[in-house]
Amino acid sequence: MPGGAAKVAGRLAESQRNAGHCSSLVVGHKLGSSDHTSLFPFEAVKDLRALCGQSGLLYYEFQGSHKLINNPVVQSADILHLHNLHDDYFNPFSIPALARLKPIVWTLHDMQSFTGHCAHSFSCEKWKTGCGECPDLEVYPEIRTDTTARLWKDKELIYNHSSLQLVAPSQWLKAKVEQSVLRNFNVELIYNGVDTTIFRPFDKKEARRKFGIPENRLIIGAVASGSALGNVWKGGVFTIEALKGLWQIEPNAIFVNVGSDCRIDDPRILSIPNIDNETELAQAYSTLDIFLYTSLADNCPLVVLEALSCGLPIVAFKTGGVPELVRNGVDGFVTDYKDAEKAGQSLCKLAKDKELRLEFGRNAREIACAKFDHKLITEQYERLYYRRLDEFNGSHKIAKRINLFDIPDVIKTEPFIRAEYSGPTKALGTIVTAIVSTYNSEQFIRGCLEDLEAQTMAKDLEIVVIDSGSPQNEKAIVEEFQRQYHNIKYIRTERETVYAAWNRGVKAASGRYITNANTDDRHRNDAYEIMANMLDKNPDISLVYADVYQTRGENETFANHTAFGKYKWHDFDRKILLDGKCYIGPQPMWRKAVHDEYGYFHDAYVSSGDYEFWLRISQTNKLFHIKETLGLYLESPGSLEHLNLERQASENHEILQVYNEAFKKGEIVGRTEKFAKETKLLDIGHECIENGQFDLAGERFNEALELNNSSEAALLGLSFCARQKKDSRKTVNYLSRLLEINPNHSEAYNQMGIVAFESNDLETAKTFLIIAIEKRPANIDAGRNLGEVLLAMGDYKNGIRIFVNILKMSPGDILTLISLSKLYIKNKRDDEALKLLNRVIEIDPENDEAKILMDNIRRQ
C-alpha cells in the first residue's frame, strides 16, 4: 500500500479487526498478501478504454465495479466504507447501485470526488460552479481533452441518485466539500489515525547506527513515497531552498530522504529506500532531529501524524489540513504556503535550540497520543457506522435510478444496466421480517434468536420481538443480542393475544416478506433463503410453507435434534383448507403486501387466527408447498395450541361456516375497503386504455397510486399511458419506480427494453429483454421482443434460437411465427419460412403480412 489513502484504509481495517469486528478490504490493485484483502477484476474494455482515454472520460471503461453488488464480501457487509476511487480501477457510475445495496461511508482523501478531474485544484475554484476551461489538464489524474465540465455534471448526476455519508479527514477539506457538488450530503470530520504503539520514539543512536547515519550530526528529514525531493507535489524544490538557508549556519547538517531509491551527488543528502515494515519506518523517523514537510497539496498527511507520534518537531508549509495537525509554536513551526525562506529560518531556530526541539517533540508525541491514536479514530468511525446503519435501515426513501435518457451512451453497457436497474435496492436490504412473540419464554428466547441469526440470509433479516407483558427476563436477553446484532427490534406491550402481537410485528416490519418465528421452534439454516427465493421468482405466489420435523427436545437445533415424526404437508388445495384441515404449518412465509388486500389477523382469536387468515388470503392468492423439510417443531403439551383444543375447535367451526358459505355464493370475504377502491380504479384505468382514453386512464392510475404508493399495477398502467403519448422519459421514470418496488418485475424490464428499442438503443434494449426473460422465462412477449431486437441487430442465429424456444411454449403464436419466418428468409432458409407462414394462414386465413411474405419468397 504505497499511497496514503491505501495505508489509511488498511490500517483502519486492521484496527477494526483488533477491536473485534470483521473488516475486509476489496481492492482493484493488490500489492500485499493480506488474507483480509481480496481483489476484484476491474475489467477494462479495450475498445472502450481507447475511446475514454481519447475523450477524457475518466474511468468510464471499467466494468468490474458495476459487478461489486454481487461480490460476496460486499453482500455480506453491514456497511461499505469507500476510500480513494480514482486509481484507474473504479467506474464512478457504480456508486448509485452500491448505495442502494448498503449504507455507505466515504472518506475523501483529496478533492477528486468533486472536481472535474483533479485531485487538488490548487488556486482554481471552478469546482464550486461546474468546472470547464481547465487551467491544468496534467494535474493528477490527467486527461487529454478538457471534459471537466461534463465530468463534473456526470458526478452531479451520480450523487443525485446516491445516498452517502461523507468523512473529511481535515476541516480544510470539510469546508471545501460543503461548497461543492457534494454539499447536500452529511460530512463528518474524522482525522486519520496512527498506531502510537508502533510509531514512537526509538533510541536515536541505535536508529542511526541501523541506517548508517552519523550519530553526532543534526539530521533533518522527510518521508514520502517516491522521494520528498522527486515527487513534485511534495515540494522538493522548496525543501532544497529551506535547507540552503539551514546550511548557511549549519553546514554539517544532513538531510535524510526516506522513500527514495536515488543516490544524489551531495554528501549532505542521504537516501533511504521505501520501507514497508512500520516498525522499521518508525526507527527511520527516530534518526531525525527535525521533520521537514514542504508539501504543495495535502489533506491529512500520514507522514505528519507519524512524525508527531515519533516525537519529532516539525517544520511545514500551511498546506491543506497540516495546520490542524501541527500547532505552530507548540509542536513545530507552520510557515506560509511556499515560503521556503521562512521555513529555512524555522529550521535554523530549531537547529540552534536543542531544548526547544525536545519541548516541541514532547508536545508532538503528547498530541498524537491524545488526539490521533488509531484506537480513538476507530471508535469515532464505529459510532458513525452505527448512526449510518440506523439511518439507512430506518429510512423508507430509496435513491432513484438514473433515467435511461440521462445516462451517457458510453456508460450504457450490460454490466451497468444490470447493476443500475436489476441490482438490489435499499428496499431489499431487509428482505424478511421474522416476528417473535414472547410470553413466559425466557427458556427459549436465546435459542430462538441464535437460530434466526444463524440463517444464511441473516444480513437481510429483520427480527421483531413482541414481548406481550411477559413476567420473565426475555427483555434482558434481547438487549444482550441487540448489542451484538443490529437487526433486532424490541416492543413490549401489555398482555395480548398472539395474533395482536403478530399484527404489531407486521406493522413494524421493514421486510417485504413476513414469517412468524415461534420461540420454541427452530429452522434449517437456509430455510428463509429458500422460502424468500421462491417468492422472489414467483410473483404469483403469496405464501410458501415447508415440511417440518417433530421433536420433544427443548432447545434442540435443526442440525442436532432427535425427531420422532415429520409433518409432510399437502400441496396447496383450497378445498382441503375448507374441509377443516389447516396444513400450512407453523413456519410459513408470506408477502407483506397481502395485508394491504386483506388487513390483519383477527386478534380476538386465541388459536385459530392464522388458519382464518390463510383462508381469507387464499380466496384470491396462491399458496405453495415447498417439498423440503426446513423446520423443527416442538411438540409441547404446554403449547398454546394444546392448552386450547376446545377453544380451537369452536373457533374453527365458526371460521369454516363463514368461508364455506362465501365459497358457495362466489363471494370474497374480508378484503379491505382501500384495496377494493384501488382495484376498482385499476379496472377503470384499464377500460380507459381499451377505449384509447389515455389521459383518463392516467388519472385513474394516479388515484390508485395515491391510495397505495407501491401499487405495481398502477405504475405499469401509468408507464403504458406515458408510452402511448410518446413521453419516453416519463415512461422510464414510472418503470424505474416500479423496479425500485419490485426488482424482479419481468414486465417492467420488457417495457424498458421496448422503450430502448424505440429509441434505437439496441444494445440496451437487448440487455433489458434478456433480464426480463431471466426474471420470468415464460414471458413470451419479452422473448418475442428480444427476437425482434436481434433481427434488427443482424444477429439472425440467436434470433432464430429465441423464437424457436417461444414456439415450444406457444406453438400457435402468430407474431412469433411471422418473426421467425422473417429470420429464416434473412438466413436464406426459404423452405422453413414457407412452412411457418402456411401455419399462420391455417390459423388466420386473412393474415395479409403472411401472404405478402409468401409471395415475395415465390417471386425470388
C-alpha positions in Angstrom: 0.0 0.0 0.0 2.3 2.8 -1.2 -0.3 5.7 -1.1 -1.5 7.5 2.0 -5.2 6.7 1.3 -4.4 3.0 0.9 -2.5 3.0 4.1 -5.3 4.7 5.9 -7.8 2.1 4.7 -5.5 -0.8 5.5 -4.6 0.5 9.0 -8.2 1.3 9.8 -9.4 -2.2 8.8 -6.6 -3.8 10.9 -7.6 -1.7 13.9 -11.2 -2.7 13.4 -10.3 -6.3 13.4 -8.2 -5.8 16.5 -11.4 -4.3 18.1 -13.3 -7.5 17.4 -15.0 -6.5 14.1 -15.0 -8.4 10.8 -13.3 -5.9 8.5 -12.2 -6.7 4.9 -10.8 -4.8 2.0 -11.9 -5.2 -1.6 -9.4 -3.6 -3.9 -8.7 -3.0 -7.6 -4.9 -3.3 -7.2 -3.5 -5.6 -4.5 0.2 -5.2 -3.6 0.4 -7.1 -0.3 -0.6 -10.6 0.7 -3.2 -9.9 3.4 -5.8 -12.7 4.0 -8.3 -9.9 4.6 -7.8 -8.2 1.3 -9.5 -9.5 -1.9 -9.0 -8.4 -5.5 -11.9 -7.7 -7.8 -11.4 -7.7 -11.6 -11.8 -4.1 -12.9 -12.5 -5.4 -16.4 -11.3 -2.5 -18.6 -13.0 -2.9 -22.0 -10.2 -2.5 -24.6 -12.0 -0.5 -27.2 -13.8 1.5 -24.6 -10.6 2.3 -22.9 -9.1 3.8 -26.0 -12.3 5.8 -26.6 -12.4 7.0 -23.0 -8.7 7.9 -23.0 -9.0 10.0 -26.2 -12.3 11.6 -25.0 -11.1 12.5 -21.5 -13.7 10.3 -19.8 -12.0 9.2 -16.6 -12.5 5.6 -15.7 -15.7 5.1 -17.7 -14.2 2.0 -19.4 -14.2 -0.1 -16.2 -17.0 -2.7 -15.9 -15.9 -4.7 -12.9 -17.0 -2.2 -10.3 -20.6 -2.5 -11.6 -20.5 -6.1 -10.5 -19.4 -5.3 -6.9 -23.0 -5.5 -5.8 -22.7 -9.3 -6.4 -19.3 -9.6 -4.7 -19.7 -12.0 -1.7 -17.6 -9.7 0.6 -19.8 -6.7 -0.3 -23.0 -8.6 0.0 -22.1 -9.9 3.5 -21.1 -6.5 4.8 -23.2 -4.4 7.1 -21.7 -1.2 5.8 -19.4 -0.2 2.9 -16.6 2.2 3.6 -15.2 3.7 0.4 -11.8 5.4 0.2 -10.0 6.6 -3.0 -11.9 5.5 -6.1 -9.7 7.3 -8.6 -6.8 4.9 -9.1 -7.6 3.5 -12.5 -9.9 0.7 -11.4 -13.4 2.0 -10.5 -16.2 3.4 -12.6 -17.9 6.3 -10.8 -21.3 5.3 -12.2 -21.1 2.2 -10.0 -21.8 4.3 -6.9 -25.6 4.6 -7.1 -26.1 0.8 -7.2 -23.8 0.2 -4.3 -25.5 3.0 -2.3 -28.9 1.3 -2.8 -27.5 -2.0 -1.6 -25.7 -1.0 1.6 -25.2 2.1 3.7 -22.1 3.9 2.6 -19.4 5.9 4.4 -16.9 7.5 2.1 -13.7 9.0 3.3 -12.4 11.6 0.9 -8.6 11.9 0.9 -8.4 14.7 -1.7 -10.7 16.8 -3.9 -11.1 14.5 -6.9 -14.6 13.4 -5.9 -16.0 16.9 -6.5 -13.7 18.4 -9.2 -13.9 17.9 -13.0 -10.8 15.7 -12.9 -8.0 16.9 -10.5 -7.2 15.5 -7.0 -6.1 19.0 -5.9 -7.2 22.2 -7.6 -4.5 24.5 -6.1 -5.7 28.0 -6.7 -8.5 27.1 -9.1 -12.1 27.3 -7.7 -14.1 26.3 -10.8 -15.1 23.1 -9.0 -17.6 25.2 -7.0 -19.6 26.0 -10.1 -19.1 23.3 -12.6 -15.5 23.3 -13.9 -14.8 23.7 -17.7 -11.9 25.5 -19.3 -9.5 23.7 -17.0 -6.3 25.6 -16.3 -4.2 22.4 -15.9 -5.3 19.1 -17.5 -2.0 17.4 -16.5 -2.7 17.6 -12.8 -3.3 14.0 -11.5 -5.3 12.3 -12.7 -4.5 13.9 -16.0 -6.9 13.9 -19.0 -6.1 14.6 -22.7 -9.2 16.6 -23.5 -10.9 19.2 -21.5 -14.1 17.3 -20.5 -14.1 18.7 -17.0 -17.5 20.4 -17.3 -19.0 17.1 -18.5 -17.3 15.0 -15.8 -18.5 17.5 -13.1 -22.1 17.2 -14.4 -21.8 13.4 -14.5 -20.7 13.5 -10.9 -23.7 15.6 -10.0 -26.0 13.1 -11.8 -24.4 10.2 -9.9 -24.6 11.9 -6.5 -28.2 13.0 -7.1 -29.0 9.3 -7.3 -27.0 8.1 -4.3 -27.2 8.2 -0.6 -23.8 8.9 1.1 -22.3 9.7 4.4 -19.0 11.6 3.8 -15.9 11.9 6.0 -13.3 14.6 5.6 -10.0 14.0 7.5 -9.4 17.7 7.9 -11.5 20.8 8.5 -9.8 22.2 5.4 -11.3 19.5 3.1 -14.7 19.5 5.0 -15.1 23.2 4.2 -14.5 22.5 0.5 -16.9 19.6 0.5 -19.6 21.9 1.9 -19.1 24.3 -1.1 -19.0 21.5 -3.7 -21.3 19.3 -5.7 -21.4 17.1 -2.6 -22.8 19.9 -0.4 -26.2 18.1 0.2 -24.6 15.2 2.0 -23.7 15.0 5.6 -19.9 15.3 6.1 -18.1 14.5 9.4 -14.6 15.4 10.4 -12.6 12.4 11.4 -8.8 12.8 11.2 -6.6 10.0 10.0 -5.1 7.8 12.8 -1.7 6.5 13.7 -0.7 3.5 15.8 1.2 5.3 18.6 2.5 1.9 19.9 4.4 1.4 16.7 5.2 5.0 15.8 7.0 6.1 18.9 10.4 7.5 19.7 13.2 4.9 19.4 16.7 5.3 20.7 18.2 7.8 18.3 21.8 6.4 18.4 20.7 2.9 17.7 18.4 4.0 15.0 21.2 6.0 13.3 23.6 3.1 13.5 20.9 0.8 11.9 20.6 3.1 8.9 24.3 4.2 8.7 23.6 7.8 9.6 26.2 9.8 11.5 25.4 10.0 15.2 26.7 13.4 16.1 25.2 15.5 13.2 22.0 17.5 13.0 19.6 15.4 10.9 16.7 16.9 9.0 14.4 14.5 7.1 11.3 13.9 5.2 9.3 10.7 4.3 7.4 10.3 1.0 6.6 7.6 -1.4 8.7 8.3 -4.5 11.0 10.7 -2.6 10.3 14.0 -1.0 12.7 15.6 -3.5 11.5 13.8 -6.6 7.7 14.0 -6.0 6.6 17.4 -7.5 3.6 17.5 -5.1 5.8 17.2 -2.1 7.6 20.5 -2.9 11.1 19.1 -3.3 12.3 22.5 -4.8 11.2 24.3 -1.6 12.7 21.6 0.6 16.1 22.3 -1.0 15.6 26.1 -0.7 14.8 25.7 3.0 17.8 23.5 3.5 20.1 26.0 1.8 19.1 28.6 4.5 19.9 26.0 7.2 23.2 25.0 5.6 24.4 28.6 5.8 24.6 28.3 9.6 24.8 24.5 10.0 26.9 23.4 7.1 27.3 19.9 8.5 23.5 19.2 8.8 22.3 16.2 6.9 19.0 15.7 5.1 17.7 12.2 5.1 15.3 11.4 2.2 13.2 8.4 3.3 11.4 6.7 0.4 14.0 7.4 -2.3 15.9 4.9 -4.3 18.0 7.6 -6.0 21.5 8.5 -5.0 22.2 12.2 -5.0 25.8 13.6 -5.5 25.6 15.7 -2.4 27.2 14.3 0.8 24.7 16.3 2.8 21.7 14.3 1.4 21.3 10.7 2.3 18.6 8.4 0.8 16.8 5.5 2.4 14.6 3.3 0.1 10.9 2.9 0.7 10.2 1.0 4.0 7.2 -1.3 4.2 7.8 -2.5 7.7 6.2 0.1 10.0 8.4 -0.6 13.0 11.5 0.0 10.8 9.8 3.1 9.4 9.3 4.4 13.0 13.0 3.7 13.6 13.8 5.7 10.5 11.8 8.7 11.8 13.8 8.3 15.1 17.0 9.0 13.2 15.8 12.6 12.7 16.1 15.7 14.8 13.6 17.7 12.7 10.9 16.7 10.2 10.6 19.0 7.2 7.4 19.0 5.2 7.0 21.4 2.2 4.1 19.6 0.5 2.2 21.7 -2.1 -1.1 19.7 -1.9 -2.3 17.6 1.0 -5.2 16.8 3.2 -4.3 15.0 6.4 -0.9 13.5 5.6 0.0 10.3 7.5 3.7 11.2 7.5 3.0 14.3 9.6 1.0 12.2 12.1 3.7 9.5 12.1 6.4 12.2 12.8 4.3 13.7 15.6 3.8 10.2 17.1 7.6 9.6 16.9 8.1 12.8 18.9 9.7 15.0 16.2 9.4 18.8 16.0 8.0 19.7 12.6 8.6 22.5 10.1 5.9 22.6 7.4 4.0 24.7 5.0 0.5 25.9 5.7 -0.9 23.3 3.2 -4.4 21.7 3.4 -5.0 20.2 6.8 -1.4 20.4 8.0 -2.1 23.4 10.4 -4.8 21.3 12.1 -2.2 18.7 12.9 0.9 20.8 13.8 0.3 23.5 16.3 2.5 26.4 15.3 4.9 27.3 18.1 3.9 24.2 20.1 4.8 21.1 18.0 6.9 22.9 15.4 6.6 25.8 13.0 4.0 26.2 10.3 5.0 28.8 7.7 3.1 30.4 4.9 2.5 28.4 1.7 5.6 28.1 -0.4 7.6 30.4 1.9 10.9 28.4 1.7 12.8 31.3 3.3 10.6 31.3 6.4 10.9 27.5 6.5 14.6 27.8 6.4 14.6 30.3 9.3 12.4 28.0 11.3 14.9 25.2 10.7 17.7 27.4 11.9 15.8 28.4 15.0 15.3 24.7 15.9 18.9 23.8 14.9 20.3 26.3 17.4 18.0 25.4 20.3 18.1 21.7 21.4 15.8 22.3 24.4 13.2 23.8 22.0 13.5 20.8 19.8 13.0 18.5 22.8 10.0 20.5 24.1 8.3 20.5 20.6 9.0 16.8 20.3 7.3 16.0 23.7 4.3 18.2 22.7 4.1 16.4 19.4 4.1 12.9 21.0 1.5 14.0 23.5 -1.0 15.4 20.9 -0.5 12.3 18.7 -1.5 10.0 21.6 -4.3 12.2 22.8 -5.9 13.1 19.5 -4.7 10.9 16.6 -4.2 7.5 18.1 -5.8 4.9 15.8 -7.9 3.4 18.5 -9.6 6.7 19.1 -10.1 7.2 15.4 -11.5 3.6 15.1 -14.0 4.4 17.9 -15.1 7.5 16.0 -15.7 5.5 12.9 -17.6 2.8 14.8 -20.0 5.4 16.2 -20.5 6.8 12.8 -21.1 3.4 11.3 -23.9 2.7 13.8 -25.6 6.0 13.1 -25.3 5.4 9.4 -26.8 1.9 9.8 -29.7 3.2 11.8 -30.4 6.0 9.2 -30.2 3.5 6.3 -32.4 0.9 7.9 -34.9 3.4 9.3 -35.4 5.4 6.1 -38.1 4.4 3.7 -36.5 6.6 1.0 -34.9 4.8 -1.9 -32.4 6.5 -4.1 -34.0 6.7 -7.6 -32.4 5.0 -10.5 -30.9 7.3 -13.1 -33.2 7.9 -16.0 -32.2 5.9 -19.1 -32.1 9.1 -21.2 -29.7 10.9 -18.8 -27.1 8.1 -18.9 -24.2 8.8 -21.2 -24.1 6.3 -24.1 -20.5 5.2 -23.2 -21.9 4.1 -19.8 -24.8 2.0 -21.1 -23.1 -1.3 -21.0 -24.7 -4.6 -19.9 -22.9 -4.7 -16.5 -24.1 -1.1 -15.8 -27.7 -1.7 -16.9 -27.8 -4.8 -14.7 -26.4 -3.0 -11.7 -28.4 0.1 -12.1 -31.8 -1.4 -13.0 -31.7 -5.1 -12.0 -29.4 -4.8 -8.9 -30.7 -4.8 -5.4 -32.1 -1.7 -3.7 -32.4 -0.5 -0.2 -35.9 -1.9 -0.1 -34.2 -5.3 -0.4 -31.8 -4.5 2.5 -34.5 -6.1 4.7 -36.0 -9.0 2.7 -37.6 -10.9 5.5 -39.1 -9.8 8.9 -39.4 -12.6 11.4 -41.9 -11.8 14.1 -41.1 -13.4 17.5 -44.0 -13.2 20.0 -42.8 -14.0 23.5 -44.6 -14.6 26.9 -43.0 -16.7 29.6 -40.5 -17.9 27.1 -37.2 -17.0 28.8 -36.0 -20.6 28.4 -36.4 -20.5 24.6 -35.7 -16.9 23.6 -31.9 -17.2 23.5 -32.0 -20.3 21.3 -34.7 -18.7 19.1 -32.5 -15.6 18.4 -29.4 -17.7 17.9 -31.4 -19.8 15.4 -32.5 -16.7 13.5 -29.1 -15.0 13.4 -27.6 -18.3 12.0 -29.8 -18.1 8.9 -27.8 -17.8 5.7 -29.7 -14.6 4.9 -29.3 -13.1 8.3 -27.8 -9.9 6.7 -31.2 -9.4 5.0 -33.3 -10.4 8.0 -35.1 -8.2 10.5 -36.2 -9.7 13.8 -39.2 -8.0 15.6 -39.6 -9.3 19.1 -43.0 -8.5 20.7 -42.9 -9.0 24.4 -46.6 -9.3 25.5 -46.0 -8.2 29.1 -44.0 -11.3 30.0 -43.1 -11.5 33.7 -39.9 -13.4 32.8 -36.5 -12.0 31.7 -36.8 -12.0 27.9 -36.0 -8.3 27.7 -32.5 -8.6 29.1 -31.7 -11.4 26.8 -33.0 -9.5 23.7 -31.0 -6.4 24.8 -27.9 -8.6 25.0 -28.4 -9.7 21.4 -29.1 -6.1 20.3 -25.7 -5.1 21.5 -24.2 -7.7 19.1 -26.7 -7.6 16.2 -28.3 -4.5 14.7 -31.3 -6.2 13.0 -33.5 -6.7 16.2 -36.4 -4.5 17.2 -37.9 -5.0 20.6 -41.5 -3.9 21.5 -43.0 -4.5 24.9 -46.8 -4.3 25.4 -49.5 -5.3 27.9 -50.6 -8.9 27.8 -52.4 -9.6 24.5 -53.2 -12.4 22.2 -50.6 -13.9 19.9 -52.4 -12.5 16.9 -52.5 -9.0 18.3 -48.7 -9.4 18.8 -48.3 -10.6 15.2 -50.2 -7.6 13.9 -47.9 -5.2 15.8 -45.0 -7.1 14.3 -46.4 -6.8 10.7 -47.0 -3.0 11.2 -43.4 -2.6 12.5 -41.9 -4.7 9.7 -39.5 -3.4 7.1 -39.2 -6.6 5.1 -41.3 -7.4 2.0 -41.8 -10.9 3.3 -43.1 -11.9 6.8 -42.7 -15.0 8.8 -43.6 -15.9 12.4 -40.8 -17.5 14.5 -42.2 -19.3 17.5 -39.7 -19.1 20.3 -39.6 -22.9 20.8 -39.3 -23.8 17.1 -36.1 -23.9 15.0 -35.2 -23.8 11.3 -32.7 -25.2 8.9 -30.1 -22.6 8.4 -31.1 -21.9 4.8 -34.8 -22.1 5.4 -35.5 -18.4 5.0 -33.3 -18.1 1.9 -35.1 -20.9 0.2 -38.5 -19.5 1.0 -37.7 -16.0 0.1 -36.1 -17.1 -3.2 -39.3 -19.0 -4.1 -41.4 -15.8 -3.5 -38.8 -13.7 -5.5 -39.0 -16.0 -8.5 -42.8 -16.5 -8.4 -44.7 -13.2 -8.2 -48.0 -15.1 -8.5 -47.3 -16.9 -5.2 -48.2 -15.0 -2.0 -47.3 -17.6 0.7 -45.0 -20.5 0.9 -44.8 -23.3 3.5 -42.5 -26.3 4.0 -42.4 -29.6 5.9 -41.1 -29.8 9.5 -39.6 -32.4 11.8 -41.3 -33.1 15.1 -39.3 -33.2 18.3 -39.9 -33.3 22.0 -36.5 -32.0 23.0 -36.5 -28.4 24.1 -33.9 -26.0 22.5 -32.6 -28.6 20.1 -31.3 -27.3 16.8 -32.2 -28.4 13.3 -28.6 -29.6 12.8 -28.6 -31.5 16.1 -32.0 -32.9 17.1 -33.9 -36.1 17.7 -37.0 -36.4 15.6 -39.9 -38.7 16.4 -42.0 -37.7 13.4 -42.5 -35.4 10.5 -45.3 -33.1 9.2 -45.3 -33.6 5.5 -48.0 -31.2 4.4 -50.5 -31.3 1.5 -49.7 -29.4 -1.7 -51.9 -26.3 -1.8 -55.6 -27.1 -2.4 -58.1 -24.6 -1.0 -60.8 -27.2 -0.9 -58.8 -29.1 1.7 -58.4 -25.9 3.8 -62.2 -25.5 3.6 -62.6 -29.1 4.8 -61.1 -28.1 8.1 -57.5 -29.2 7.6 -55.0 -26.4 8.3 -51.9 -27.8 6.7 -49.9 -24.6 6.2 -47.7 -25.5 9.2 -46.1 -23.4 11.9 -43.5 -21.6 9.9 -44.9 -20.1 6.7 -43.6 -17.0 4.9 -45.9 -14.6 3.1 -45.8 -11.3 1.3 -46.4 -8.3 3.4 -48.5 -6.9 0.6 -51.3 -9.4 1.3 -52.1 -7.3 4.4 -52.9 -4.4 2.1 -55.5 -6.6 0.5 -56.9 -8.4 3.5 -55.9 -6.4 6.6 -54.5 -8.2 9.6 -55.1 -11.2 11.8 -58.3 -11.2 13.8 -56.8 -10.7 17.2 -59.9 -11.9 19.1 -59.0 -15.5 18.2 -56.8 -17.4 20.7 -55.5 -20.3 18.5 -57.1 -20.1 15.0 -56.3 -16.6 13.8 -53.6 -17.9 11.4 -56.0 -20.5 9.9 -58.6 -17.8 9.4 -56.1 -15.5 7.7 -54.9 -18.3 5.4 -58.5 -19.0 4.4 -59.0 -15.3 3.8 -56.0 -14.6 1.6 -56.4 -17.9 -0.3 -59.6 -16.6 -1.8 -57.6 -14.6 -4.4 -53.9 -15.5 -3.7 -51.9 -18.6 -4.5 -50.2 -20.6 -1.7 -47.3 -23.0 -2.4 -45.9 -26.1 -0.7 -42.1 -26.3 -0.8 -41.4 -30.1 -0.6 -38.4 -29.8 1.6 -38.0 -30.2 5.4 -37.0 -26.7 6.6 -38.1 -26.6 10.2 -38.2 -28.2 13.6 -41.4 -28.1 15.6 -41.5 -28.7 19.3 -44.5 -30.9 20.3 -45.2 -29.5 23.8 -48.2 -30.3 25.9 -47.9 -26.8 27.3 -48.2 -25.0 24.0 -51.0 -22.6 23.2 -52.4 -25.0 20.7 -52.6 -27.9 23.1 -53.9 -25.9 26.0 -56.9 -24.6 24.0 -58.1 -27.6 22.0 -61.8 -27.0 22.8 -61.5 -23.2 22.0 -59.7 -24.1 18.8 -62.5 -26.4 17.7 -65.0 -23.7 18.4 -63.1 -21.1 16.5 -62.5 -23.4 13.6 -66.2 -24.2 13.3 -67.1 -20.5 13.3 -64.4 -19.7 10.6 -65.4 -22.6 8.3 -69.0 -21.6 8.4 -68.1 -18.2 7.1 -65.8 -19.2 4.4 -67.7 -22.2 3.1 -70.8 -20.1 2.8 -68.9 -17.4 0.9 -67.4 -20.1 -1.3 -70.8 -21.4 -2.3 -72.0 -17.9 -3.1 -68.9 -17.0 -5.0 -68.2 -14.1 -2.7 -65.0 -12.6 -1.4 -64.8 -12.1 2.4 -62.6 -9.7 4.3 -61.0 -7.5 1.6 -60.1 -4.1 2.8 -62.1 -1.1 1.6 -58.9 0.6 0.5 -57.9 -2.4 -1.6 -61.4 -2.7 -3.2 -61.3 1.0 -4.1 -57.8 0.6 -5.6 -58.9 -2.4 -7.6 -61.9 -0.5 -9.0 -59.7 2.4 -10.0 -57.3 0.0 -11.8 -60.1 -1.7 -13.6 -61.5 1.6 -14.8 -58.0 2.6 -15.9 -57.6 -0.5 -18.0 -61.1 0.1 -19.5 -60.0 3.6 -20.5 -56.9 2.2 -22.1 -59.0 -0.2 -24.2 -61.0 2.8 -25.3 -57.9 4.8 -26.2 -58.6 7.3 -23.4 -55.0 7.5 -22.1 -55.4 10.8 -20.2 -58.4 9.4 -18.2 -56.6 6.1 -17.7 -53.6 8.0 -16.3 -55.9 9.9 -13.9 -57.4 6.7 -12.5 -53.9 5.1 -12.2 -52.7 8.1 -10.3 -55.6 7.9 -7.9 -54.8 4.3 -7.3 -51.2 5.2 -6.7 -52.2 7.8 -4.1 -54.1 5.1 -2.2 -51.2 2.7 -2.5 -47.8 4.2 -3.3 -46.3 0.8 -4.0 -49.0 -0.3 -6.5 -47.2 -2.1 -9.2 -50.3 -2.3 -11.4 -50.8 1.4 -11.2 -47.2 2.2 -12.1 -47.3 -0.3 -15.0 -50.5 1.4 -16.2 -49.0 4.8 -16.0 -45.9 3.7 -17.9 -48.1 2.3 -20.6 -50.1 5.6 -20.9 -46.9 7.7 -21.0 -45.5 5.5 -23.7 -48.7 5.8 -25.8 -48.2 9.6 -25.5 -44.6 9.3 -26.8 -43.2 10.5 -23.4 -40.3 8.2 -23.1 -38.7 10.0 -20.2 -41.8 9.7 -18.1 -42.3 6.1 -19.2 -38.8 5.2 -17.9 -39.4 7.1 -14.6 -42.6 5.1 -13.9 -40.8 1.8 -14.8 -37.8 2.7 -12.7 -40.1 3.4 -9.7 -41.7 0.0 -10.3 -38.4 -1.7 -10.3 -37.5 0.1 -7.0 -40.5 -1.7 -5.5 -40.0 -5.0 -7.2 -36.6 -5.6 -8.9 -37.9 -8.9 -10.2 -40.8 -7.5 -12.3 -40.3 -9.1 -15.6 -42.8 -7.0 -17.5 -41.1 -3.8 -16.3 -37.8 -4.9 -17.9 -39.7 -5.9 -21.0 -41.2 -2.4 -21.2 -37.8 -0.8 -20.6 -36.5 -2.9 -23.5 -39.3 -1.6 -25.7 -38.5 2.0 -24.8 -34.8 1.5 -25.6 -35.7 -0.3 -28.9 -38.0 2.6 -29.9 -35.1 4.9 -29.2 -32.8 2.8 -31.5 -30.6 1.9 -28.5 -30.4 -1.8 -29.5 -27.7 -3.0 -27.1 -29.6 -1.5 -24.1 -32.8 -3.0 -25.4 -31.2 -6.4 -25.7 -29.9 -6.3 -22.1 -33.3 -5.3 -20.7 -35.1 -8.0 -22.6 -32.6 -10.7 -21.5 -33.1 -9.7 -17.9 -36.9 -9.8 -18.4 -36.6 -13.4 -19.6 -34.2 -14.3 -16.8 -36.8 -13.0 -14.3 -39.6 -14.9 -15.9 -38.7 -17.4 -18.6 -42.3 -17.8 -19.6 -42.6 -14.1 -20.6 -43.4 -14.7 -24.2 -43.7 -11.0 -25.0 -40.2 -10.3 -23.8 -38.9 -13.3 -25.8 -40.6 -12.1 -28.9 -39.3 -8.6 -28.4 -35.8 -9.9 -27.9 -36.0 -11.8 -31.2 -37.1 -8.6 -32.9 -34.1 -6.7 -31.4 -31.7 -9.5 -32.6 -33.3 -9.3 -36.0 -32.6 -5.6 -36.1 -29.0 -6.1 -35.0 -28.5 -8.7 -37.7 -27.9 -11.5 -35.2 -30.0 -14.0 -37.0 -28.6 -17.1 -35.4 -29.6 -16.1 -31.9 -32.8 -14.6 -33.0 -33.9 -17.9 -34.5 -32.9 -19.7 -31.3 -35.1 -17.3 -29.2 -38.1 -17.6 -31.5 -37.8 -21.4 -31.7 -37.9 -21.5 -27.9 -41.0 -19.3 -27.8 -42.8 -21.6 -30.3 -42.1 -24.5 -27.9 -44.1 -22.7 -25.3 -46.7 -21.2 -27.6 -46.9 -23.1 -30.9 -49.7 -21.1 -32.3 -48.4 -17.6 -31.6 -48.8 -15.8 -34.9 -46.5 -12.9 -34.2 -43.7 -15.3 -33.4 -44.4 -17.5 -36.4 -44.1 -14.4 -38.7 -41.0 -13.0 -36.9 -39.2 -16.4 -37.2 -40.2 -16.7 -40.8 -38.5 -13.3 -41.5 -35.3 -14.6 -39.8 -35.4 -17.7 -41.9 -35.8 -15.6 -45.0 -32.8 -13.4 -43.9 -30.8 -16.6 -43.4 -31.8 -17.9 -46.8 -33.9 -20.8 -45.3 -37.0 -20.1 -47.5 -38.5 -23.6 -47.2 -38.6 -23.4 -43.4 -40.1 -19.9 -43.7 -42.8 -21.1 -46.0 -43.8 -23.9 -43.5 -44.2 -21.3 -40.8 -46.2 -18.9 -43.0 -48.5 -21.8 -44.0 -49.2 -22.4 -40.4 -50.1 -18.7 -39.9 -52.6 -18.9 -42.8 -54.1 -22.1 -41.3 -54.7 -20.1 -38.0 -55.6 -16.8 -39.7 -56.5 -17.2 -43.3 -56.8 -13.4 -43.8 -53.3 -12.5 -42.5 -52.0 -10.1 -45.1 -48.5 -10.0 -43.8 -48.0 -13.7 -44.1 -49.4 -13.6 -47.7 -47.1 -10.8 -48.7 -44.0 -12.7 -47.3 -45.1 -15.9 -49.1 -45.5 -14.1 -52.4 -42.0 -12.5 -52.0 -40.4 -15.9 -51.4 -42.1 -17.4 -54.5 -41.1 -14.5 -56.8 -37.4 -14.9 -55.9 
